[in-house]
Amino acid sequence: MSDLKQWHNSITGQRVVKALEKNNFEAYYFSTREEALNHLLDVIPDHSKLGIGGSSTLREIGLLNKLKEKGFTLYDHNDQSLTSEEKKEQRYKQLSSDIFLASSNAITLKGELVNIDGIGNRVASMSFGPQKVIIVAGINKVVRDIEEGLQRIRMYAAPLNTKRHESPNPCIKTGECQDCQSTARICNITNIIHRCPPLSKIEVVVIGEQLGF
């Protein structure tokens, strides 16, 4: 990565961290995934029961493999060995986990979290339930405002996630959200967290790399 890109990522990351803190989130910026990974492994207490959202970012930085190596209990509905009923049960357990780990579709420069879900377990767990929520996102998720965040989801995150799951939705052909009527639609619930809710503890970790969708 060039020095200029690192400079821009850093100044943008620090800016969004200040905005998040102003909105009562706990927030950190790290230049690299390695620095972020070390931080996360330090702040997650031993023997915690961890809910895992459907995040490519968590896998890309190597967090899930490290947590498995350390013997943490993971409630991960993305485990392909699980049956449909077992995946459903994992989603329910995420709601009462010690820590819920996920990413955000977008984070605004005003310090807001913008997300769209298909089922809603991720945004439900992000909003209320777990003792703590940790959101991990690459600098590519930072947007100017809520509308830009929603546009990012429609033009980028939703089509890529549809392709990742090979869901038979129109956006898998067009590369853009179509406001479809598909039974496999993944854009059913829009959630915007403007400020950290008073009964929730949400930490946001921003990484100066392109990560996830």
C-alpha positions as a Python dict, from the first residue, in 0.01 Angstrom:
ca = {
    (1, 'M'): (0, 0, 0),
    (2, 'S'): (137, 343, -93),
    (3, 'D'): (218, 603, 170),
    (4, 'L'): (-52, 829, 24),
    (5, 'K'): (-320, 559, 61),
    (6, 'Q'): (-206, 485, 415),
    (7, 'W'): (-226, 855, 497),
    (8, 'H'): (-578, 884, 359),
    (9, 'N'): (-695, 567, 531),
    (10, 'S'): (-553, 689, 862),
    (11, 'I'): (-704, 1036, 848),
    (12, 'T'): (-1043, 894, 745),
    (13, 'G'): (-1027, 620, 1007),
    (14, 'Q'): (-939, 861, 1287),
    (15, 'R'): (-1219, 1091, 1175),
    (16, 'V'): (-1483, 818, 1189),
    (17, 'V'): (-1352, 696, 1527),
    (18, 'K'): (-1403, 1043, 1675),
    (19, 'A'): (-1756, 1055, 1534),
    (20, 'L'): (-1837, 711, 1678),
    (21, 'E'): (-1703, 811, 2019),
    (22, 'K'): (-1918, 1124, 2009),
    (23, 'N'): (-2216, 890, 1961),
    (24, 'N'): (-2118, 688, 2271),
    (25, 'F'): (-1960, 395, 2087),
    (26, 'E'): (-1622, 262, 2195),
    (27, 'A'): (-1409, 293, 1882),
    (28, 'Y'): (-1055, 219, 1759),
    (29, 'Y'): (-860, 254, 1437),
    (30, 'F'): (-580, 16, 1336),
    (31, 'S'): (-370, 47, 1022),
    (32, 'T'): (-344, -327, 961),
    (33, 'R'): (-546, -642, 1019),
    (34, 'E'): (-262, -782, 1231),
    (35, 'E'): (-285, -492, 1475),
    (36, 'A'): (-663, -524, 1490),
    (37, 'L'): (-644, -901, 1542),
    (38, 'N'): (-405, -862, 1836),
    (39, 'H'): (-638, -604, 1991),
    (40, 'L'): (-942, -827, 1953),
    (41, 'L'): (-770, -1128, 2105),
    (42, 'D'): (-668, -909, 2400),
    (43, 'V'): (-1016, -769, 2472),
    (44, 'I'): (-1216, -1093, 2436),
    (45, 'P'): (-1214, -1259, 2782),
    (46, 'D'): (-1129, -1626, 2814),
    (47, 'H'): (-1422, -1869, 2818),
    (48, 'S'): (-1659, -1616, 2656),
    (49, 'K'): (-1951, -1750, 2455),
    (50, 'L'): (-1929, -1573, 2122),
    (51, 'G'): (-2203, -1507, 1867),
    (52, 'I'): (-2075, -1483, 1511),
    (53, 'G'): (-2253, -1274, 1248),
    (54, 'G'): (-2229, -1360, 879),
    (55, 'S'): (-1909, -1159, 831),
    (56, 'S'): (-1642, -1217, 569),
    (57, 'T'): (-1427, -956, 744),
    (58, 'L'): (-1391, -1167, 1060),
    (59, 'R'): (-1269, -1457, 849),
    (60, 'E'): (-1036, -1247, 635),
    (61, 'I'): (-844, -1114, 936),
    (62, 'G'): (-810, -1467, 1077),
    (63, 'L'): (-1012, -1404, 1393),
    (64, 'L'): (-1242, -1706, 1376),
    (65, 'N'): (-956, -1951, 1329),
    (66, 'K'): (-775, -1801, 1628),
    (67, 'L'): (-1088, -1821, 1844),
    (68, 'K'): (-1139, -2186, 1748),
    (69, 'E'): (-775, -2263, 1833),
    (70, 'K'): (-824, -2107, 2176),
    (71, 'G'): (-1133, -2321, 2242),
    (72, 'F'): (-1398, -2049, 2260),
    (73, 'T'): (-1764, -2148, 2233),
    (74, 'L'): (-1882, -2008, 1898),
    (75, 'Y'): (-2244, -1966, 1797),
    (76, 'D'): (-2185, -1963, 1423),
    (77, 'H'): (-2478, -2027, 1190),
    (78, 'N'): (-2236, -2013, 895),
    (79, 'D'): (-2100, -2357, 983),
    (80, 'Q'): (-2189, -2560, 674),
    (81, 'S'): (-2199, -2885, 873),
    (82, 'L'): (-2512, -2768, 1057),
    (83, 'T'): (-2868, -2856, 957),
    (84, 'S'): (-3122, -2579, 890),
    (85, 'E'): (-3272, -2630, 1235),
    (86, 'E'): (-2929, -2618, 1399),
    (87, 'K'): (-2845, -2295, 1216),
    (88, 'K'): (-3170, -2145, 1342),
    (89, 'E'): (-3077, -2244, 1698),
    (90, 'Q'): (-2734, -2084, 1659),
    (91, 'R'): (-2901, -1757, 1559),
    (92, 'Y'): (-3113, -1760, 1875),
    (93, 'K'): (-2808, -1828, 2091),
    (94, 'Q'): (-2630, -1527, 1935),
    (95, 'L'): (-2892, -1300, 2092),
    (96, 'S'): (-2777, -1391, 2443),
    (97, 'S'): (-2406, -1444, 2380),
    (98, 'D'): (-2139, -1284, 2598),
    (99, 'I'): (-1999, -1105, 2294),
    (100, 'F'): (-2149, -1075, 1947),
    (101, 'L'): (-1894, -1032, 1667),
    (102, 'A'): (-1998, -896, 1329),
    (103, 'S'): (-1923, -635, 1066),
    (104, 'S'): (-2128, -342, 941),
    (105, 'N'): (-2237, -284, 583),
    (106, 'A'): (-2147, 82, 621),
    (107, 'I'): (-2023, 330, 882),
    (108, 'T'): (-2089, 698, 823),
    (109, 'L'): (-1854, 985, 892),
    (110, 'K'): (-2117, 1100, 1141),
    (111, 'G'): (-2062, 783, 1343),
    (112, 'E'): (-2370, 582, 1242),
    (113, 'L'): (-2394, 209, 1163),
    (114, 'V'): (-2596, 126, 852),
    (115, 'N'): (-2705, -233, 785),
    (116, 'I'): (-2953, -434, 581),
    (117, 'D'): (-3035, -795, 673),
    (118, 'G'): (-3227, -1080, 523),
    (119, 'I'): (-3334, -1262, 840),
    (120, 'G'): (-3252, -999, 1102),
    (121, 'N'): (-3049, -1200, 1352),
    (122, 'R'): (-2740, -986, 1292),
    (123, 'V'): (-2904, -645, 1335),
    (124, 'A'): (-3108, -776, 1630),
    (125, 'S'): (-2795, -893, 1810),
    (126, 'M'): (-2614, -569, 1723),
    (127, 'S'): (-2895, -363, 1876),
    (128, 'F'): (-2974, -541, 2204),
    (129, 'G'): (-2915, -869, 2383),
    (130, 'P'): (-2548, -969, 2403),
    (131, 'Q'): (-2343, -831, 2692),
    (132, 'K'): (-2113, -666, 2437),
    (133, 'V'): (-2104, -620, 2059),
    (134, 'I'): (-1783, -582, 1860),
    (135, 'I'): (-1812, -454, 1504),
    (136, 'V'): (-1507, -499, 1279),
    (137, 'A'): (-1493, -318, 946),
    (138, 'G'): (-1244, -227, 677),
    (139, 'I'): (-1193, 133, 571),
    (140, 'N'): (-1390, 53, 253),
    (141, 'K'): (-1707, 48, 466),
    (142, 'V'): (-1674, 417, 559),
    (143, 'V'): (-1923, 641, 375),
    (144, 'R'): (-2021, 1007, 393),
    (145, 'D'): (-2380, 964, 517),
    (146, 'I'): (-2672, 723, 556),
    (147, 'E'): (-2790, 757, 195),
    (148, 'E'): (-2443, 677, 65),
    (149, 'G'): (-2437, 381, 300),
    (150, 'L'): (-2766, 248, 163),
    (151, 'Q'): (-2640, 300, -192),
    (152, 'R'): (-2324, 110, -108),
    (153, 'I'): (-2531, -182, 15),
    (154, 'R'): (-2756, -184, -293),
    (155, 'M'): (-2473, -151, -544),
    (156, 'Y'): (-2207, -363, -378),
    (157, 'A'): (-2268, -549, -52),
    (158, 'A'): (-2606, -704, -135),
    (159, 'P'): (-2512, -840, -480),
    (160, 'L'): (-2183, -981, -351),
    (161, 'N'): (-2348, -1148, -53),
    (162, 'T'): (-2616, -1288, -282),
    (163, 'K'): (-2344, -1435, -504),
    (164, 'R'): (-2157, -1567, -201),
    (165, 'H'): (-2465, -1765, -97),
    (166, 'E'): (-2567, -1838, -459),
    (167, 'S'): (-2917, -1713, -380),
    (168, 'P'): (-3153, -1702, -682),
    (169, 'N'): (-3214, -1326, -666),
    (170, 'P'): (-3218, -1081, -961),
    (171, 'C'): (-2909, -895, -835),
    (172, 'I'): (-2699, -1204, -903),
    (173, 'K'): (-2753, -1124, -1273),
    (174, 'T'): (-2755, -743, -1268),
    (175, 'G'): (-2499, -675, -994),
    (176, 'E'): (-2741, -428, -834),
    (177, 'C'): (-3023, -458, -580),
    (178, 'Q'): (-3359, -478, -759),
    (179, 'D'): (-3608, -448, -469),
    (180, 'C'): (-3712, -800, -566),
    (181, 'Q'): (-3996, -1023, -451),
    (182, 'S'): (-3772, -1330, -425),
    (183, 'T'): (-3831, -1568, -133),
    (184, 'A'): (-3451, -1578, -99),
    (185, 'R'): (-3426, -1198, -77),
    (186, 'I'): (-3151, -1085, 161),
    (187, 'C'): (-3265, -720, 189),
    (188, 'N'): (-3565, -739, 422),
    (189, 'I'): (-3466, -532, 725),
    (190, 'T'): (-3292, -194, 734),
    (191, 'N'): (-3127, -100, 1063),
    (192, 'I'): (-2952, 229, 1142),
    (193, 'I'): (-2788, 275, 1481),
    (194, 'H'): (-2751, 651, 1518),
    (195, 'R'): (-2608, 636, 1870),
    (196, 'C'): (-2508, 351, 2098),
    (197, 'P'): (-2825, 247, 2286),
    (198, 'P'): (-2808, 312, 2663),
    (199, 'L'): (-2839, -56, 2762),
    (200, 'S'): (-2590, -179, 2503),
    (201, 'K'): (-2211, -179, 2486),
    (202, 'I'): (-2087, -156, 2127),
    (203, 'E'): (-1722, -142, 2024),
    (204, 'V'): (-1632, -57, 1665),
    (205, 'V'): (-1292, -152, 1522),
    (206, 'V'): (-1201, 19, 1194),
    (207, 'I'): (-908, -126, 995),
    (208, 'G'): (-717, 68, 731),
    (209, 'E'): (-753, -208, 471),
    (210, 'Q'): (-1008, -319, 214),
    (211, 'L'): (-1196, -599, 389),
    (212, 'G'): (-1525, -784, 342),
    (213, 'F'): (-1820, -671, 134),
}
